[in-house]
């Protein structure tokens, strides 16, 4: 039985920091896509070659680190159409281009957040300065778009390029939306703005991964859209979990001070729920809404002990479970099962 067949009860919550589930990301790469992984690595090296004179070990470390969840989702989505057939090279090219687009957003995110670490290592802006980091990030974006253009071999693929550009535009909108939130807005407004922001900032890239995989594999438009809905639900869950991790991880692991969203008065989901629960007279609420300095570490502890923290996790898990419904129309098989496992892994992973 797969994770898709055994949908867990939504009330059975697994809070961040509990025993971690087995890692289905590495299982999918190692067991289902070993050849695609090799081709992905070879293609990535070729795509980075034109930039060799401008990249340092810092940028290469970003490309070679991480779990490569987004390109993995693209490849698995393609196999929803292809089954056990080997993926055409254009699918692998698309996975590489997608990761380049993702790296561009990571570099820009670190500049905006003034983060000195990325995955436990020095960020590009910490090593090379914000000005250079912005240009290097722009270069990754340009190369990503080039990569998608290079896979065009039929008229329908032109729609994919438009999808990529629309995605990049929405990511930028999401980043700006996050910076323009007014902490004094009431809860309903903050919640609506939060979901709109993470849809643009995070979920849209996951949606692109899954939709593009089906398109590049020659799948039907309806199936591509269905896969895109799956990806966007996963992206929502992923971002909520990241917001929760920001309240429990220490700076050494995350690269950011614990409670940084609170200190910078950024309204993440657990913070919105907690402020509503704590009430207007609580010191954390007054500081956050009134613009007074916030002790991020101390305030993070306060938020962690509210019901809002668990409520945000419940929302993340609900998004992951909703994602599973979009997989049901696809033919059962190991690739669909792997995608279902990834949906649950997003909310079961340890901080």
Secondary structure by P-SEA (a helix, b strand, c coil): cccccccccccccccccccccccaaaaaaccccaaaaaaaaaaaaaaaccccccccaaaaaaaacccaaaaaaaaaaaaaccccccccaaaaaaaaaaaaaaaaaaaaaaaaaccccccccccccccccaaaaaaaaaaaaaaaaaaaaaacccccaaaaaaaaaaaaaaaaaaaaaaaaccccccaaaaaaaaaaaaaaacaaaaaaaaaaaaaaacccaaaaaaaaaaaaaaaaaaaaaaaaaaacccccccccccccccccccccaaaaaaaaaaccccaaaaaaaaccccaaaaaaaaaaacaaaaaaaaaaaaaaaaaaaaaccccccaaaaaaaaaaaaaaaccc
